[in-house]
Amino acid sequence: MKIGLLGFGTVGSAFYALARECDQTEIARLLVLEKLPQVACEQTTDYADIVNDPAIDTVVELIGGLHPAYEFVTAALKAGKNVVTANKQLVCACYDELIALAEQNGVALRCTAAAGGGIPWLHSLARLTPCDRITAVSGIMNGTTNYILSAMTDQGTDYADNLREAQRLGYAEADPTADVEGYDARRKLVLSANIAFGVSIREEEVPCFGISGITAQDIAAFKRLGLVCKLIAHAELTVKGVAACVEPVLFPVSGQMAHVNGPDNLISLKAQRVGVQSFAGAGAGGFPTASNVLADCLEIMDGCAPFYVRERKPLSVQNDGLRQRYYVRTADGTDSRLLTVREAHALAATYKNNQQPFFMAAVAEE
Ligand SMILES: NC(=O)c1ccc[n+]([C@@H]2O[C@H](COP(=O)([O-])OP(=O)(O)OC[C@H]3O[C@@H](n4cnc5c(N)ncnc54)[C@H](OP(=O)(O)O)[C@@H]3O)[C@@H](O)[C@H]2O)c1
């Protein structure tokens, strides 16, 4: 496989190293913003050199963000090149369009590293769909928030201190909004649900409540109740369509979820025949993520289908049926309320719009 590699950052540089060690892949050209003296392969700052090169059969996009990644990926698919990407933001935002382009042009689109980093999660979902009916996908899909929540629980320290430490360790970006507000987990959830259920739900439809409002006092209150807080992305098939949300959830201290610490992920699927299957491991990091990118390339070489699944039913997100108990903290104190997911997120939105202090967490059923 002759690869045009876009980007030489955390994942791109790790992928470059792995692809050079693999005897089935060759980095034919590398797209960079400025040429890098330490890199031996042919480099360009002009994407036209890659997309117009007939010798390149696969573009590996590892620059991230929506633009120019969108223009590069669509041009590659239209030029009859396979695309492998780890870009959850792009694939989530342009899900139907990118898959349709891959199908129309008889090429493959893979994005296994976009959800779960180094965990072959999307690949495993796709592998199961022809043999079983997956009814739920759920779990800790964001390592940054799990690191912050674990540290707050272990040390009793504040949110802001632990966010700063996560940034120092490279777990959180300078602008941590996508992680701490749950948008990153939501993108991974949407990709997971779309592949698992053969649907096409949209990111904006999934309510999302992150951890930026959590305090050391909340964590201390959870501890007294024998509970541990995790940011959970959850989607399930219902009679009405798909129920889905991202929100903090409280788990018993003795349970499996409470023991997923630091930046790790734990993601599960529930299917009618195989029951519950869980996948744990490094949800991010250069080499784990790059290893999934390389595995996608090798899968394409084996002659895979254009995308993981063919079906893309445009179902809507309906959160009325899912009723659960919530811990709610406002300026007036804390209480426990039985709410539907829709009601809970509407309440959170009201407090946010009024810029009033608020935190909520669902209490997991035992
Ligand atoms: N890091 C992880 O653990 C991880 C895990 C799962 C998925 N991902 C996904 O993998 C992708 C890459 O992430 P990353 O962490 O490797 O990001 P990164 O370290 O910021 O690397 C991106 C690289 O692309 C370069 N770049 C930006 N625009 C470019 C352009 N137009 N042409 C050529 N190069 C360009 C950047 O250069 P400058 O730095 O000079 O701007 C940077 O070196 C993202 O979609 C991310 O969501 C990352």
Ligand as a Chemical Component Dictionary entry (heavy atoms), coordinates in Angstrom:
data_LIG
# 
_chem_comp.id                   LIG 
_chem_comp.type                 NON-POLYMER 
_chem_comp.pdbx_formal_charge   0 
_chem_comp.three_letter_code    LIG 
# 
loop_
_chem_comp_atom.comp_id 
_chem_comp_atom.atom_id 
_chem_comp_atom.alt_atom_id 
_chem_comp_atom.type_symbol 
_chem_comp_atom.charge 
_chem_comp_atom.model_Cartn_x 
_chem_comp_atom.model_Cartn_y 
_chem_comp_atom.model_Cartn_z 
_chem_comp_atom.pdbx_ordinal 
LIG N1  N1  N 0  -3.650 12.130 20.182 1  
LIG C1  C1  C 0  -4.418 11.088 20.427 2  
LIG O1  O1  O 0  -4.211 10.345 21.399 3  
LIG C2  C2  C 0  -5.573 10.777 19.529 4  
LIG C3  C3  C 0  -6.400 9.681  19.826 5  
LIG C4  C4  C 0  -7.443 9.359  18.967 6  
LIG C5  C5  C 0  -7.681 10.144 17.850 7  
LIG N2  N2  N 1  -6.893 11.217 17.610 8  
LIG C6  C6  C 0  -7.171 12.024 16.411 9  
LIG O2  O2  O 0  -6.034 11.968 15.552 10 
LIG C7  C7  C 0  -5.931 13.181 14.830 11 
LIG C8  C8  C 0  -4.532 13.769 15.041 12 
LIG O3  O3  O 0  -4.375 14.027 16.429 13 
LIG P1  P1  P 0  -2.956 14.399 17.059 14 
LIG O4  O4  O 0  -3.111 14.260 18.509 15 
LIG O5  O5  O -1 -1.877 13.662 16.353 16 
LIG O6  O6  O 0  -2.887 15.963 16.696 17 
LIG P2  P2  P 0  -1.578 16.862 16.633 18 
LIG O7  O7  O 0  -0.522 16.338 17.512 19 
LIG O8  O8  O 0  -2.055 18.265 16.803 20 
LIG O9  O9  O 0  -1.103 16.641 15.118 21 
LIG C9  C9  C 0  -1.688 17.249 14.013 22 
LIG C10 C10 C 0  -0.544 17.650 13.096 23 
LIG O10 O10 O 0  -1.069 18.064 11.843 24 
LIG C11 C11 C 0  -0.382 19.247 11.480 25 
LIG N3  N3  N 0  -1.224 19.998 10.536 26 
LIG C12 C12 C 0  -2.271 20.797 10.814 27 
LIG N4  N4  N 0  -2.795 21.275 9.688  28 
LIG C13 C13 C 0  -2.045 20.780 8.680  29 
LIG C14 C14 C 0  -2.067 20.923 7.269  30 
LIG N5  N5  N 0  -2.969 21.690 6.649  31 
LIG N6  N6  N 0  -1.148 20.263 6.544  32 
LIG C15 C15 C 0  -0.226 19.491 7.133  33 
LIG N7  N7  N 0  -0.141 19.310 8.475  34 
LIG C16 C16 C 0  -1.045 19.953 9.219  35 
LIG C17 C17 C 0  -0.121 19.968 12.772 36 
LIG O11 O11 O 0  0.901  20.906 12.620 37 
LIG P3  P3  P 0  1.022  22.121 13.683 38 
LIG O12 O12 O 0  1.218  21.492 15.032 39 
LIG O13 O13 O 0  2.193  22.895 13.205 40 
LIG O14 O14 O 0  -0.271 22.873 13.619 41 
LIG C18 C18 C 0  0.274  18.822 13.679 42 
LIG O15 O15 O 0  1.628  18.499 13.547 43 
LIG C19 C19 C 0  -7.067 14.083 15.324 44 
LIG O16 O16 O 0  -8.168 13.951 14.459 45 
LIG C20 C20 C 0  -7.408 13.496 16.693 46 
LIG O17 O17 O 0  -8.750 13.711 17.077 47 
LIG C21 C21 C 0  -5.846 11.560 18.413 48 
# 
loop_
_chem_comp_bond.comp_id 
_chem_comp_bond.atom_id_1 
_chem_comp_bond.atom_id_2 
_chem_comp_bond.value_order 
_chem_comp_bond.pdbx_ordinal 
LIG N1  C1  SING 1  
LIG C1  O1  DOUB 2  
LIG C1  C2  SING 3  
LIG C2  C3  SING 4  
LIG C2  C21 DOUB 5  
LIG C3  C4  DOUB 6  
LIG C4  C5  SING 7  
LIG C5  N2  DOUB 8  
LIG N2  C6  SING 9  
LIG N2  C21 SING 10 
LIG C6  O2  SING 11 
LIG C6  C20 SING 12 
LIG O2  C7  SING 13 
LIG C7  C8  SING 14 
LIG C7  C19 SING 15 
LIG C8  O3  SING 16 
LIG O3  P1  SING 17 
LIG P1  O4  DOUB 18 
LIG P1  O5  SING 19 
LIG P1  O6  SING 20 
LIG O6  P2  SING 21 
LIG P2  O7  DOUB 22 
LIG P2  O8  SING 23 
LIG P2  O9  SING 24 
LIG O9  C9  SING 25 
LIG C9  C10 SING 26 
LIG C10 O10 SING 27 
LIG C10 C18 SING 28 
LIG O10 C11 SING 29 
LIG C11 N3  SING 30 
LIG C11 C17 SING 31 
LIG N3  C12 SING 32 
LIG N3  C16 SING 33 
LIG C12 N4  DOUB 34 
LIG N4  C13 SING 35 
LIG C13 C14 SING 36 
LIG C13 C16 DOUB 37 
LIG C14 N5  SING 38 
LIG C14 N6  DOUB 39 
LIG N6  C15 SING 40 
LIG C15 N7  DOUB 41 
LIG N7  C16 SING 42 
LIG C17 O11 SING 43 
LIG C17 C18 SING 44 
LIG O11 P3  SING 45 
LIG P3  O12 DOUB 46 
LIG P3  O13 SING 47 
LIG P3  O14 SING 48 
LIG C18 O15 SING 49 
LIG C19 O16 SING 50 
LIG C19 C20 SING 51 
LIG C20 O17 SING 52 
# 
